[in-house]
Amino acid sequence: MYAVTFKESARRELYALPAKTIVRITTVIDRLAANPRPRGVLKLKGTGETLWRIRVGDYRIVYAIEDSVLVVNVRRIGDRKDVYE
């Protein structure tokens, strides 16, 4: 199992969302602990580091995977039109 950590700004982005959306997103994040590369995940291109994203409706979760220490670090959570900026 991977440990899931949050960048502080990602935690603030999560708690600024509507309550029903928070439940949906936290469910997906909890599943990332067991499988950080589930079906539907995409590797982001054009970033200085290796980042991954997964869809949750109109929202996206952007995260990094550190396989050597078994950590999934959530970097951004937001609406699909804003999260990649």
Gaussian input, Z-matrix of N, CA and C with variables (Angstrom, degrees):
# hf/3-21g

backbone

0 1
 N
 C     1     B1
 C     2     B2     1     A1
 N     3     B3     2     A2     1     D1
 C     4     B4     3     A3     2     D2
 C     5     B5     4     A4     3     D3
 N     6     B6     5     A5     4     D4
 C     7     B7     6     A6     5     D5
 C     8     B8     7     A7     6     D6
 N     9     B9     8     A8     7     D7
 C    10    B10     9     A9     8     D8
 C    11    B11    10    A10     9     D9
 N    12    B12    11    A11    10    D10
 C    13    B13    12    A12    11    D11
 C    14    B14    13    A13    12    D12
 N    15    B15    14    A14    13    D13
 C    16    B16    15    A15    14    D14
 C    17    B17    16    A16    15    D15
 N    18    B18    17    A17    16    D16
 C    19    B19    18    A18    17    D17
 C    20    B20    19    A19    18    D18
 N    21    B21    20    A20    19    D19
 C    22    B22    21    A21    20    D20
 C    23    B23    22    A22    21    D21
 N    24    B24    23    A23    22    D22
 C    25    B25    24    A24    23    D23
 C    26    B26    25    A25    24    D24
 N    27    B27    26    A26    25    D25
 C    28    B28    27    A27    26    D26
 C    29    B29    28    A28    27    D27
 N    30    B30    29    A29    28    D28
 C    31    B31    30    A30    29    D29
 C    32    B32    31    A31    30    D30
 N    33    B33    32    A32    31    D31
 C    34    B34    33    A33    32    D32
 C    35    B35    34    A34    33    D33
 N    36    B36    35    A35    34    D34
 C    37    B37    36    A36    35    D35
 C    38    B38    37    A37    36    D36
 N    39    B39    38    A38    37    D37
 C    40    B40    39    A39    38    D38
 C    41    B41    40    A40    39    D39
 N    42    B42    41    A41    40    D40
 C    43    B43    42    A42    41    D41
 C    44    B44    43    A43    42    D42
 N    45    B45    44    A44    43    D43
 C    46    B46    45    A45    44    D44
 C    47    B47    46    A46    45    D45
 N    48    B48    47    A47    46    D46
 C    49    B49    48    A48    47    D47
 C    50    B50    49    A49    48    D48
 N    51    B51    50    A50    49    D49
 C    52    B52    51    A51    50    D50
 C    53    B53    52    A52    51    D51
 N    54    B54    53    A53    52    D52
 C    55    B55    54    A54    53    D53
 C    56    B56    55    A55    54    D54
 N    57    B57    56    A56    55    D55
 C    58    B58    57    A57    56    D56
 C    59    B59    58    A58    57    D57
 N    60    B60    59    A59    58    D58
 C    61    B61    60    A60    59    D59
 C    62    B62    61    A61    60    D60
 N    63    B63    62    A62    61    D61
 C    64    B64    63    A63    62    D62
 C    65    B65    64    A64    63    D63
 N    66    B66    65    A65    64    D64
 C    67    B67    66    A66    65    D65
 C    68    B68    67    A67    66    D66
 N    69    B69    68    A68    67    D67
 C    70    B70    69    A69    68    D68
 C    71    B71    70    A70    69    D69
 N    72    B72    71    A71    70    D70
 C    73    B73    72    A72    71    D71
 C    74    B74    73    A73    72    D72
 N    75    B75    74    A74    73    D73
 C    76    B76    75    A75    74    D74
 C    77    B77    76    A76    75    D75
 N    78    B78    77    A77    76    D76
 C    79    B79    78    A78    77    D77
 C    80    B80    79    A79    78    D78
 N    81    B81    80    A80    79    D79
 C    82    B82    81    A81    80    D80
 C    83    B83    82    A82    81    D81
 N    84    B84    83    A83    82    D82
 C    85    B85    84    A84    83    D83
 C    86    B86    85    A85    84    D84
 N    87    B87    86    A86    85    D85
 C    88    B88    87    A87    86    D86
 C    89    B89    88    A88    87    D87
 N    90    B90    89    A89    88    D88
 C    91    B91    90    A90    89    D89
 C    92    B92    91    A91    90    D90
 N    93    B93    92    A92    91    D91
 C    94    B94    93    A93    92    D92
 C    95    B95    94    A94    93    D93
 N    96    B96    95    A95    94    D94
 C    97    B97    96    A96    95    D95
 C    98    B98    97    A97    96    D96
 N    99    B99    98    A98    97    D97
 C   100   B100    99    A99    98    D98
 C   101   B101   100   A100    99    D99
 N   102   B102   101   A101   100   D100
 C   103   B103   102   A102   101   D101
 C   104   B104   103   A103   102   D102
 N   105   B105   104   A104   103   D103
 C   106   B106   105   A105   104   D104
 C   107   B107   106   A106   105   D105
 N   108   B108   107   A107   106   D106
 C   109   B109   108   A108   107   D107
 C   110   B110   109   A109   108   D108
 N   111   B111   110   A110   109   D109
 C   112   B112   111   A111   110   D110
 C   113   B113   112   A112   111   D111
 N   114   B114   113   A113   112   D112
 C   115   B115   114   A114   113   D113
 C   116   B116   115   A115   114   D114
 N   117   B117   116   A116   115   D115
 C   118   B118   117   A117   116   D116
 C   119   B119   118   A118   117   D117
 N   120   B120   119   A119   118   D118
 C   121   B121   120   A120   119   D119
 C   122   B122   121   A121   120   D120
 N   123   B123   122   A122   121   D121
 C   124   B124   123   A123   122   D122
 C   125   B125   124   A124   123   D123
 N   126   B126   125   A125   124   D124
 C   127   B127   126   A126   125   D125
 C   128   B128   127   A127   126   D126
 N   129   B129   128   A128   127   D127
 C   130   B130   129   A129   128   D128
 C   131   B131   130   A130   129   D129
 N   132   B132   131   A131   130   D130
 C   133   B133   132   A132   131   D131
 C   134   B134   133   A133   132   D132
 N   135   B135   134   A134   133   D133
 C   136   B136   135   A135   134   D134
 C   137   B137   136   A136   135   D135
 N   138   B138   137   A137   136   D136
 C   139   B139   138   A138   137   D137
 C   140   B140   139   A139   138   D138
 N   141   B141   140   A140   139   D139
 C   142   B142   141   A141   140   D140
 C   143   B143   142   A142   141   D141
 N   144   B144   143   A143   142   D142
 C   145   B145   144   A144   143   D143
 C   146   B146   145   A145   144   D144
 N   147   B147   146   A146   145   D145
 C   148   B148   147   A147   146   D146
 C   149   B149   148   A148   147   D147
 N   150   B150   149   A149   148   D148
 C   151   B151   150   A150   149   D149
 C   152   B152   151   A151   150   D150
 N   153   B153   152   A152   151   D151
 C   154   B154   153   A153   152   D152
 C   155   B155   154   A154   153   D153
 N   156   B156   155   A155   154   D154
 C   157   B157   156   A156   155   D155
 C   158   B158   157   A157   156   D156
 N   159   B159   158   A158   157   D157
 C   160   B160   159   A159   158   D158
 C   161   B161   160   A160   159   D159
 N   162   B162   161   A161   160   D160
 C   163   B163   162   A162   161   D161
 C   164   B164   163   A163   162   D162
 N   165   B165   164   A164   163   D163
 C   166   B166   165   A165   164   D164
 C   167   B167   166   A166   165   D165
 N   168   B168   167   A167   166   D166
 C   169   B169   168   A168   167   D167
 C   170   B170   169   A169   168   D168
 N   171   B171   170   A170   169   D169
 C   172   B172   171   A171   170   D170
 C   173   B173   172   A172   171   D171
 N   174   B174   173   A173   172   D172
 C   175   B175   174   A174   173   D173
 C   176   B176   175   A175   174   D174
 N   177   B177   176   A176   175   D175
 C   178   B178   177   A177   176   D176
 C   179   B179   178   A178   177   D177
 N   180   B180   179   A179   178   D178
 C   181   B181   180   A180   179   D179
 C   182   B182   181   A181   180   D180
 N   183   B183   182   A182   181   D181
 C   184   B184   183   A183   182   D182
 C   185   B185   184   A184   183   D183
 N   186   B186   185   A185   184   D184
 C   187   B187   186   A186   185   D185
 C   188   B188   187   A187   186   D186
 N   189   B189   188   A188   187   D187
 C   190   B190   189   A189   188   D188
 C   191   B191   190   A190   189   D189
 N   192   B192   191   A191   190   D190
 C   193   B193   192   A192   191   D191
 C   194   B194   193   A193   192   D192
 N   195   B195   194   A194   193   D193
 C   196   B196   195   A195   194   D194
 C   197   B197   196   A196   195   D195
 N   198   B198   197   A197   196   D196
 C   199   B199   198   A198   197   D197
 C   200   B200   199   A199   198   D198
 N   201   B201   200   A200   199   D199
 C   202   B202   201   A201   200   D200
 C   203   B203   202   A202   201   D201
 N   204   B204   203   A203   202   D202
 C   205   B205   204   A204   203   D203
 C   206   B206   205   A205   204   D204
 N   207   B207   206   A206   205   D205
 C   208   B208   207   A207   206   D206
 C   209   B209   208   A208   207   D207
 N   210   B210   209   A209   208   D208
 C   211   B211   210   A210   209   D209
 C   212   B212   211   A211   210   D210
 N   213   B213   212   A212   211   D211
 C   214   B214   213   A213   212   D212
 C   215   B215   214   A214   213   D213
 N   216   B216   215   A215   214   D214
 C   217   B217   216   A216   215   D215
 C   218   B218   217   A217   216   D216
 N   219   B219   218   A218   217   D217
 C   220   B220   219   A219   218   D218
 C   221   B221   220   A220   219   D219
 N   222   B222   221   A221   220   D220
 C   223   B223   222   A222   221   D221
 C   224   B224   223   A223   222   D222
 N   225   B225   224   A224   223   D223
 C   226   B226   225   A225   224   D224
 C   227   B227   226   A226   225   D225
 N   228   B228   227   A227   226   D226
 C   229   B229   228   A228   227   D227
 C   230   B230   229   A229   228   D228
 N   231   B231   230   A230   229   D229
 C   232   B232   231   A231   230   D230
 C   233   B233   232   A232   231   D231
 N   234   B234   233   A233   232   D232
 C   235   B235   234   A234   233   D233
 C   236   B236   235   A235   234   D234
 N   237   B237   236   A236   235   D235
 C   238   B238   237   A237   236   D236
 C   239   B239   238   A238   237   D237
 N   240   B240   239   A239   238   D238
 C   241   B241   240   A240   239   D239
 C   242   B242   241   A241   240   D240
 N   243   B243   242   A242   241   D241
 C   244   B244   243   A243   242   D242
 C   245   B245   244   A244   243   D243
 N   246   B246   245   A245   244   D244
 C   247   B247   246   A246   245   D245
 C   248   B248   247   A247   246   D246
 N   249   B249   248   A248   247   D247
 C   250   B250   249   A249   248   D248
 C   251   B251   250   A250   249   D249
 N   252   B252   251   A251   250   D250
 C   253   B253   252   A252   251   D251
 C   254   B254   253   A253   252   D252

   B1=1.4559
   B2=1.5315
   B3=1.3166
   B4=1.4529
   B5=1.5287
   B6=1.3094
   B7=1.4647
   B8=1.5254
   B9=1.3166
   B10=1.4627
   B11=1.5148
   B12=1.3418
   B13=1.4631
   B14=1.5212
   B15=1.3114
   B16=1.4602
   B17=1.5159
   B18=1.3223
   B19=1.4468
   B20=1.5285
   B21=1.2990
   B22=1.4699
   B23=1.5281
   B24=1.3317
   B25=1.4664
   B26=1.5334
   B27=1.3285
   B28=1.4660
   B29=1.5222
   B30=1.3140
   B31=1.4710
   B32=1.5328
   B33=1.3311
   B34=1.4733
   B35=1.5258
   B36=1.3417
   B37=1.4610
   B38=1.5294
   B39=1.3221
   B40=1.4635
   B41=1.5230
   B42=1.3218
   B43=1.4613
   B44=1.5258
   B45=1.3313
   B46=1.4640
   B47=1.5346
   B48=1.3307
   B49=1.4692
   B50=1.5271
   B51=1.3416
   B52=1.4701
   B53=1.5365
   B54=1.3157
   B55=1.4688
   B56=1.5307
   B57=1.3204
   B58=1.4705
   B59=1.5252
   B60=1.3112
   B61=1.4594
   B62=1.5258
   B63=1.3222
   B64=1.4623
   B65=1.5197
   B66=1.3128
   B67=1.4732
   B68=1.5238
   B69=1.3183
   B70=1.4690
   B71=1.5231
   B72=1.3269
   B73=1.4653
   B74=1.5220
   B75=1.3248
   B76=1.4689
   B77=1.5254
   B78=1.3234
   B79=1.4636
   B80=1.5279
   B81=1.3253
   B82=1.4632
   B83=1.5333
   B84=1.3209
   B85=1.4635
   B86=1.5230
   B87=1.3208
   B88=1.4659
   B89=1.5285
   B90=1.3320
   B91=1.4671
   B92=1.5279
   B93=1.3362
   B94=1.4657
   B95=1.5256
   B96=1.3175
   B97=1.4642
   B98=1.5225
   B99=1.3145
   B100=1.4635
   B101=1.5241
   B102=1.3430
   B103=1.4605
   B104=1.5265
   B105=1.3348
   B106=1.4644
   B107=1.5320
   B108=1.3274
   B109=1.4671
   B110=1.5334
   B111=1.3334
   B112=1.4645
   B113=1.5272
   B114=1.3070
   B115=1.4622
   B116=1.5267
   B117=1.3137
   B118=1.4605
   B119=1.5140
   B120=1.3174
   B121=1.4578
   B122=1.5273
   B123=1.3255
   B124=1.4589
   B125=1.5197
   B126=1.3225
   B127=1.4557
   B128=1.5269
   B129=1.3310
   B130=1.4630
   B131=1.5175
   B132=1.3108
   B133=1.4566
   B134=1.5160
   B135=1.3268
   B136=1.4553
   B137=1.5173
   B138=1.3236
   B139=1.4586
   B140=1.5266
   B141=1.2997
   B142=1.4520
   B143=1.5155
   B144=1.3109
   B145=1.4603
   B146=1.5250
   B147=1.3058
   B148=1.4621
   B149=1.5153
   B150=1.3253
   B151=1.4561
   B152=1.5216
   B153=1.3145
   B154=1.4487
   B155=1.5227
   B156=1.3357
   B157=1.4657
   B158=1.5112
   B159=1.3297
   B160=1.4555
   B161=1.5237
   B162=1.3299
   B163=1.4644
   B164=1.5133
   B165=1.3311
   B166=1.4604
   B167=1.5232
   B168=1.3209
   B169=1.4651
   B170=1.5120
   B171=1.3367
   B172=1.4633
   B173=1.5213
   B174=1.3089
   B175=1.4583
   B176=1.5210
   B177=1.3263
   B178=1.4505
   B179=1.5260
   B180=1.3254
   B181=1.4559
   B182=1.5187
   B183=1.3223
   B184=1.4587
   B185=1.5201
   B186=1.3414
   B187=1.4604
   B188=1.5176
   B189=1.3354
   B190=1.4620
   B191=1.5193
   B192=1.3297
   B193=1.4592
   B194=1.5215
   B195=1.3277
   B196=1.4589
   B197=1.5325
   B198=1.3376
   B199=1.4578
   B200=1.5241
   B201=1.3287
   B202=1.4698
   B203=1.5243
   B204=1.3308
   B205=1.4692
   B206=1.5317
   B207=1.3460
   B208=1.4667
   B209=1.5342
   B210=1.3400
   B211=1.4648
   B212=1.5280
   B213=1.3232
   B214=1.4672
   B215=1.5253
   B216=1.3418
   B217=1.4611
   B218=1.5209
   B219=1.3353
   B220=1.4690
   B221=1.5218
   B222=1.3415
   B223=1.4670
   B224=1.5213
   B225=1.3388
   B226=1.4637
   B227=1.5122
   B228=1.3138
   B229=1.4539
   B230=1.5202
   B231=1.3201
   B232=1.4462
   B233=1.5108
   B234=1.3186
   B235=1.4562
   B236=1.5207
   B237=1.3099
   B238=1.4650
   B239=1.5173
   B240=1.3366
   B241=1.4624
   B242=1.5267
   B243=1.3374
   B244=1.4571
   B245=1.5356
   B246=1.3074
   B247=1.4613
   B248=1.5182
   B249=1.3274
   B250=1.4634
   B251=1.5304
   B252=1.3186
   B253=1.4719
   B254=1.5019
   A1=109.75
   A2=114.37
   A3=121.24
   A4=108.86
   A5=116.30
   A6=121.32
   A7=107.25
   A8=117.04
   A9=121.40
   A10=108.19
   A11=115.93
   A12=121.62
   A13=108.40
   A14=115.32
   A15=121.39
   A16=109.90
   A17=116.11
   A18=120.41
   A19=105.37
   A20=118.50
   A21=120.67
   A22=112.21
   A23=117.31
   A24=119.76
   A25=110.94
   A26=117.95
   A27=120.75
   A28=110.83
   A29=116.46
   A30=120.28
   A31=110.34
   A32=116.83
   A33=120.39
   A34=110.89
   A35=116.91
   A36=120.58
   A37=110.68
   A38=116.59
   A39=120.80
   A40=110.79
   A41=117.37
   A42=120.04
   A43=113.22
   A44=118.39
   A45=121.40
   A46=111.59
   A47=116.95
   A48=121.61
   A49=111.14
   A50=117.60
   A51=120.77
   A52=111.27
   A53=116.82
   A54=122.59
   A55=112.97
   A56=118.10
   A57=120.24
   A58=111.08
   A59=116.60
   A60=120.96
   A61=110.34
   A62=117.49
   A63=121.31
   A64=110.15
   A65=117.01
   A66=120.96
   A67=110.52
   A68=117.28
   A69=120.59
   A70=111.53
   A71=116.38
   A72=120.35
   A73=111.66
   A74=117.78
   A75=119.50
   A76=111.58
   A77=117.48
   A78=120.65
   A79=110.52
   A80=116.87
   A81=121.23
   A82=110.25
   A83=117.53
   A84=121.01
   A85=110.54
   A86=117.74
   A87=120.51
   A88=111.12
   A89=117.28
   A90=120.87
   A91=112.09
   A92=117.33
   A93=120.48
   A94=111.64
   A95=117.77
   A96=120.93
   A97=110.91
   A98=117.55
   A99=121.33
   A100=111.72
   A101=117.10
   A102=121.23
   A103=108.30
   A104=118.91
   A105=120.68
   A106=114.37
   A107=117.13
   A108=120.59
   A109=110.32
   A110=116.84
   A111=119.25
   A112=111.05
   A113=114.90
   A114=120.71
   A115=109.29
   A116=117.05
   A117=121.61
   A118=114.20
   A119=118.65
   A120=121.19
   A121=109.33
   A122=116.89
   A123=121.68
   A124=110.07
   A125=114.81
   A126=121.23
   A127=107.12
   A128=117.34
   A129=120.90
   A130=109.98
   A131=115.71
   A132=121.81
   A133=109.46
   A134=115.58
   A135=120.00
   A136=114.68
   A137=117.23
   A138=119.32
   A139=108.13
   A140=117.05
   A141=120.99
   A142=112.97
   A143=116.89
   A144=121.32
   A145=108.92
   A146=116.28
   A147=120.37
   A148=109.46
   A149=116.02
   A150=122.23
   A151=109.27
   A152=115.46
   A153=123.07
   A154=107.92
   A155=116.04
   A156=119.07
   A157=109.19
   A158=113.34
   A159=120.55
   A160=107.86
   A161=115.57
   A162=121.84
   A163=110.84
   A164=114.63
   A165=122.50
   A166=104.97
   A167=116.16
   A168=120.41
   A169=109.79
   A170=117.07
   A171=121.88
   A172=112.15
   A173=117.85
   A174=122.01
   A175=110.64
   A176=115.55
   A177=121.83
   A178=109.21
   A179=115.24
   A180=122.39
   A181=105.98
   A182=116.96
   A183=122.14
   A184=107.04
   A185=115.53
   A186=118.59
   A187=111.25
   A188=115.09
   A189=122.68
   A190=107.62
   A191=115.23
   A192=121.23
   A193=108.21
   A194=116.13
   A195=121.72
   A196=107.39
   A197=115.47
   A198=120.83
   A199=113.31
   A200=117.41
   A201=120.05
   A202=112.49
   A203=117.10
   A204=120.72
   A205=112.64
   A206=116.65
   A207=123.07
   A208=112.72
   A209=115.04
   A210=121.19
   A211=109.48
   A212=115.94
   A213=123.41
   A214=105.63
   A215=116.28
   A216=120.91
   A217=108.94
   A218=116.65
   A219=122.41
   A220=108.00
   A221=116.19
   A222=121.46
   A223=113.41
   A224=117.85
   A225=121.95
   A226=109.73
   A227=116.29
   A228=123.34
   A229=106.04
   A230=116.87
   A231=117.87
   A232=113.07
   A233=114.06
   A234=121.55
   A235=109.23
   A236=116.28
   A237=121.52
   A238=113.31
   A239=118.00
   A240=120.03
   A241=112.07
   A242=118.48
   A243=120.56
   A244=114.68
   A245=117.86
   A246=120.93
   A247=113.56
   A248=119.06
   A249=120.40
   A250=113.62
   A251=118.07
   A252=121.33
   A253=111.21
   D1=140.17
   D2=176.96
   D3=-91.06
   D4=148.56
   D5=171.71
   D6=-86.98
   D7=140.53
   D8=179.86
   D9=-107.21
   D10=123.45
   D11=177.08
   D12=-119.44
   D13=159.55
   D14=-179.45
   D15=-123.33
   D16=137.84
   D17=165.26
   D18=-68.98
   D19=143.37
   D20=-174.75
   D21=-57.65
   D22=-38.35
   D23=179.16
   D24=-66.26
   D25=-33.74
   D26=177.50
   D27=-67.58
   D28=-37.30
   D29=177.08
   D30=-63.14
   D31=-42.24
   D32=177.73
   D33=-64.85
   D34=-40.26
   D35=178.56
   D36=-62.46
   D37=-39.11
   D38=179.72
   D39=-64.07
   D40=-48.78
   D41=-175.45
   D42=-74.47
   D43=-8.44
   D44=175.99
   D45=-85.59
   D46=-7.52
   D47=-178.23
   D48=-84.07
   D49=163.84
   D50=175.49
   D51=-61.97
   D52=152.25
   D53=-174.20
   D54=-57.31
   D55=-43.57
   D56=-179.68
   D57=-64.08
   D58=-36.70
   D59=179.43
   D60=-69.27
   D61=-37.91
   D62=177.71
   D63=-59.42
   D64=-42.66
   D65=179.65
   D66=-62.71
   D67=-45.59
   D68=179.75
   D69=-62.34
   D70=-43.96
   D71=-177.55
   D72=-69.67
   D73=-42.06
   D74=179.55
   D75=-65.40
   D76=-31.67
   D77=175.61
   D78=-62.39
   D79=-44.83
   D80=179.21
   D81=-66.57
   D82=-41.33
   D83=179.44
   D84=-63.65
   D85=-39.67
   D86=177.35
   D87=-61.46
   D88=-37.11
   D89=178.54
   D90=-68.74
   D91=-25.99
   D92=178.27
   D93=-64.16
   D94=-24.86
   D95=178.11
   D96=-63.86
   D97=-34.77
   D98=179.87
   D99=-84.94
   D100=-36.65
   D101=-177.87
   D102=-144.64
   D103=97.11
   D104=-176.43
   D105=-73.28
   D106=-9.66
   D107=177.76
   D108=-125.15
   D109=64.96
   D110=-178.32
   D111=-73.72
   D112=172.42
   D113=176.96
   D114=-60.51
   D115=135.08
   D116=178.70
   D117=96.47
   D118=-6.62
   D119=179.66
   D120=-80.48
   D121=144.69
   D122=178.70
   D123=-124.57
   D124=142.46
   D125=174.37
   D126=-83.85
   D127=130.44
   D128=-178.61
   D129=-81.97
   D130=140.52
   D131=178.39
   D132=-104.79
   D133=156.52
   D134=174.25
   D135=82.94
   D136=10.54
   D137=176.84
   D138=-106.15
   D139=156.91
   D140=-179.60
   D141=-70.27
   D142=-18.35
   D143=179.46
   D144=-128.36
   D145=169.57
   D146=-179.36
   D147=-84.26
   D148=110.21
   D149=179.04
   D150=-118.47
   D151=152.98
   D152=179.74
   D153=-124.52
   D154=156.57
   D155=175.47
   D156=-138.51
   D157=147.65
   D158=176.57
   D159=-132.98
   D160=143.98
   D161=-178.90
   D162=-89.44
   D163=142.20
   D164=169.88
   D165=-137.56
   D166=87.89
   D167=-175.25
   D168=65.11
   D169=-126.33
   D170=177.97
   D171=-87.38
   D172=3.18
   D173=-178.12
   D174=-105.72
   D175=155.00
   D176=179.20
   D177=-127.42
   D178=143.13
   D179=174.16
   D180=-113.36
   D181=120.19
   D182=178.29
   D183=-106.65
   D184=129.04
   D185=-175.41
   D186=-148.35
   D187=162.86
   D188=176.53
   D189=-114.24
   D190=147.69
   D191=178.83
   D192=-115.37
   D193=126.54
   D194=175.59
   D195=-112.29
   D196=92.33
   D197=-176.01
   D198=-65.55
   D199=-30.41
   D200=-176.57
   D201=-66.53
   D202=-29.87
   D203=-179.99
   D204=-117.64
   D205=8.23
   D206=178.42
   D207=54.80
   D208=57.01
   D209=179.86
   D210=-129.54
   D211=135.89
   D212=170.31
   D213=-110.23
   D214=118.69
   D215=-177.75
   D216=-108.99
   D217=112.36
   D218=179.85
   D219=-77.86
   D220=122.55
   D221=-175.74
   D222=-101.38
   D223=-41.09
   D224=-177.61
   D225=-142.52
   D226=145.88
   D227=172.06
   D228=-138.46
   D229=125.43
   D230=179.77
   D231=-176.37
   D232=178.53
   D233=177.78
   D234=-63.88
   D235=146.94
   D236=-174.74
   D237=-58.45
   D238=-28.21
   D239=-177.83
   D240=-80.92
   D241=-16.09
   D242=-175.60
   D243=-113.42
   D244=-20.64
   D245=-166.54
   D246=-69.77
   D247=-25.30
   D248=-175.02
   D249=-90.04
   D250=-1.35
   D251=-178.36
   D252=-77.77

